[in-house]
Amino acid sequence: MSIEEVCSDVAEELMRHDYIDIFCHHDADGIAAGAILGISLFRAKKRFRIRVKNHISVDDLVEEHHILLCDMGSGIKDLPEDTMVVDHHIPLFSGPYHANPRLAGIDGDRELSAAGTAYIVANQLGDNRDLAGLVITGILGDGQQFTGKNHDIYDEGFINGIITQERGIRLAGRDYYEKMFYAAEPFLPGISGKEPEVSRLVHQCHDTHTNLPDEEQLNSFILFAASVIAPAEVLCTIYGDTYKLSREVCDDAFTLTMLIDACGKTGRGSMAVATCMRSYQETQKAWEYAKSHRLALINEMYRFIGSVHREDIICFEAKMREQVSDLADCITRSYRPDIPVLVYHKDDATNAYFSMRCPDSITLRCGEVLHEIAGRCGGFGGGHDTRGGATIASGQIDAFIDGIRETCAV
């Protein structure tokens, strides 16, 4: 069955109900997916509620409500059969209303995100092509590529004037100062989080003719700073295609992605959803939370580069749970994209939370490995071929890490 056919089945099921409970994952892709479907249901005159979650289990689902899961659910075998799932993770759920690119032979790691899948469902509910800009935040947030279905959605947004493509520095921020000061992907040693140095560079690169910093000079300084730890393939991503979103509260796609993701990760999911739903009311407050989150992440990166690491696999303990996934991304994209990266946080109670990234060069299905090893440790896990997460009991941390190392060594 094609992705369009299964998305049509999900859309028909949504239209059968007057009220839908939407749960979405707390990152940019999940929140964008939930917002896309929330907006399209509102336009279809359906009632709904959106809740942002880090994880969901069968116990969270109330039987009398009609449930839609966005960017989560595929990896849960025992969901109620009538649960509607819009996801792109490795599928274990076998219900009839399961829109997942992997089930249609599409690469869910690179070619179609949860937000992109939600967009296809949304356009079965009505004309929702103006939501293509939110799909871009899902692509960027999950580190996907503009190929396959992702490219088709981008093309549709471009043709309709929703998305425009330019060239420039691909860092999040409303101006050049913020792009450097809050840089975490890639991390810029000596610049990220360093106010005096950022101010000096902005002033040094000032162009008296335009009264703005000279972008080419700034790019040179950024490349020089990143080259302290970043390999060549990372440096090549700093400058390139940028995307302007004409319908969103923030027109720069990289900045909007960071804003949504940071609010979701810090427990302010409703603010992230409101931002996706084009509410300007909370935008400034959301940006303040995002800056705080990004600075905490930058401080963790300074702590990381000051520590000693093995050469076979990086294993690093984060100070805060909400940093685990982003820190794994930062380490991978800024430092070592060539070896597995495992970041975890142990809470004060009973659990430890892991996030893993695997390079394409390793023939390892990350999500399946995490699911298997976490299960052996009394927990649960899953994800994609190159990235995923797991939750286990704190007492099983050493056994879990040893299991990952043994698997990666094979």
Secondary structure as the mmCIF struct_conf table of DSSP 4:
data_model
#
loop_
_struct_conf.conf_type_id
_struct_conf.id
_struct_conf.beg_label_comp_id
_struct_conf.beg_label_asym_id
_struct_conf.beg_label_seq_id
_struct_conf.end_label_comp_id
_struct_conf.end_label_asym_id
_struct_conf.end_label_seq_id
HELX_RH_AL_P HELX_RH_AL_P1 ILE A 3 MET A 15
TURN_TY1_P TURN_TY1_P1 ARG A 16 ARG A 16
BEND BEND1 ASP A 18 ASP A 18
STRN STRN1 TYR A 19 HIS A 25
BEND BEND2 HIS A 26 ASP A 27
HELX_RH_AL_P HELX_RH_AL_P2 ALA A 28 ARG A 43
TURN_TY1_P TURN_TY1_P2 ALA A 44 LYS A 45
STRN STRN2 ARG A 47 LYS A 53
BEND BEND3 ASN A 54 ASN A 54
HELX_RH_3T_P HELX_RH_3T_P1 VAL A 58 ASP A 60
TURN_TY1_P TURN_TY1_P3 GLU A 63 GLU A 64
BEND BEND4 HIS A 65 HIS A 65
STRN STRN3 ILE A 67 CYS A 70
BEND BEND5 ASP A 71 ASP A 71
BEND BEND6 GLY A 73 GLY A 73
TURN_TY1_P TURN_TY1_P4 SER A 74 GLY A 75
TURN_TY1_P TURN_TY1_P5 LYS A 77 ASP A 78
BEND BEND7 LEU A 79 LEU A 79
TURN_TY1_P TURN_TY1_P6 GLU A 81 ASP A 82
STRN STRN4 MET A 84 VAL A 86
BEND BEND8 HIS A 89 HIS A 89
HELX_LH_PP_P HELX_LH_PP_P1 ILE A 90 PRO A 91
BEND BEND9 PRO A 96 TYR A 97
STRN STRN5 HIS A 98 ALA A 99
HELX_RH_3T_P HELX_RH_3T_P2 PRO A 101 ALA A 104
TURN_TY1_P TURN_TY1_P7 GLY A 105 GLY A 105
TURN_TY1_P TURN_TY1_P8 GLY A 108 GLU A 111
HELX_RH_AL_P HELX_RH_AL_P3 ALA A 114 LEU A 125
BEND BEND10 GLY A 126 GLY A 126
HELX_RH_3T_P HELX_RH_3T_P3 ARG A 129 LEU A 131
HELX_RH_AL_P HELX_RH_AL_P4 ALA A 132 GLY A 141
TURN_TY1_P TURN_TY1_P9 ASP A 142 GLY A 143
BEND BEND11 PHE A 146 PHE A 146
HELX_RH_AL_P HELX_RH_AL_P5 GLY A 148 ILE A 159
TURN_TY1_P TURN_TY1_P10 ASN A 160 GLY A 161
BEND BEND12 ILE A 162 ILE A 162
STRN STRN6 ILE A 163 ILE A 169
BEND BEND13 GLY A 173 ASP A 175
HELX_RH_AL_P HELX_RH_AL_P6 TYR A 176 PHE A 181
TURN_TY1_P TURN_TY1_P11 TYR A 182 TYR A 182
STRN STRN7 ALA A 184 ALA A 184
TURN_TY1_P TURN_TY1_P12 GLU A 185 PRO A 186
STRN STRN8 PHE A 187 PHE A 187
TURN_TY1_P TURN_TY1_P13 PRO A 189 GLY A 193
HELX_RH_AL_P HELX_RH_AL_P7 GLU A 195 GLN A 204
TURN_TY1_P TURN_TY1_P14 CYS A 205 CYS A 205
STRN STRN9 HIS A 206 ASP A 207
TURN_TY1_P TURN_TY1_P15 THR A 208 ASN A 211
STRN STRN10 LEU A 212 PRO A 213
HELX_RH_AL_P HELX_RH_AL_P8 GLU A 215 ALA A 226
TURN_TY1_P TURN_TY1_P16 SER A 227 ILE A 229
HELX_RH_AL_P HELX_RH_AL_P9 ALA A 232 LEU A 235
TURN_TY1_P TURN_TY1_P17 CYS A 236 THR A 237
BEND BEND14 ILE A 238 ILE A 238
STRN STRN11 TYR A 239 LEU A 245
TURN_TY1_P TURN_TY1_P18 SER A 246 ARG A 247
BEND BEND15 GLU A 248 CYS A 250
STRN STRN12 ASP A 252 ASP A 252
HELX_RH_AL_P HELX_RH_AL_P10 ALA A 253 LYS A 265
TURN_TY1_P TURN_TY1_P19 THR A 266 GLY A 267
HELX_RH_AL_P HELX_RH_AL_P11 GLY A 269 CYS A 276
TURN_TY1_P TURN_TY1_P20 MET A 277 ARG A 278
TURN_TY1_P TURN_TY1_P21 GLN A 281 GLU A 282
HELX_RH_AL_P HELX_RH_AL_P12 THR A 283 ILE A 305
TURN_TY1_P TURN_TY1_P22 GLY A 306 GLY A 306
BEND BEND16 SER A 307 SER A 307
BEND BEND17 GLU A 311 ASP A 312
STRN STRN13 ILE A 314 GLU A 317
BEND BEND18 LYS A 319 MET A 320
HELX_RH_3T_P HELX_RH_3T_P4 ARG A 321 GLN A 323
HELX_RH_AL_P HELX_RH_AL_P13 VAL A 324 SER A 334
TURN_TY1_P TURN_TY1_P23 TYR A 335 TYR A 335
TURN_TY1_P TURN_TY1_P24 PRO A 337 ASP A 338
BEND BEND19 ILE A 339 ILE A 339
STRN STRN14 VAL A 341 LYS A 346
BEND BEND20 ASP A 348 THR A 350
STRN STRN15 ASN A 351 ARG A 357
TURN_TY1_P TURN_TY1_P25 ASP A 360 SER A 361
BEND BEND21 ILE A 362 ILE A 362
HELX_RH_AL_P HELX_RH_AL_P14 CYS A 366 ARG A 376
TURN_TY1_P TURN_TY1_P26 CYS A 377 GLY A 378
BEND BEND22 GLY A 379 GLY A 379
STRN STRN16 PHE A 380 GLY A 383
BEND BEND23 ASP A 385 THR A 386
STRN STRN17 ARG A 387 ALA A 393
HELX_RH_3T_P HELX_RH_3T_P5 SER A 394 GLN A 396
HELX_RH_AL_P HELX_RH_AL_P15 ILE A 397 ALA A 409
#
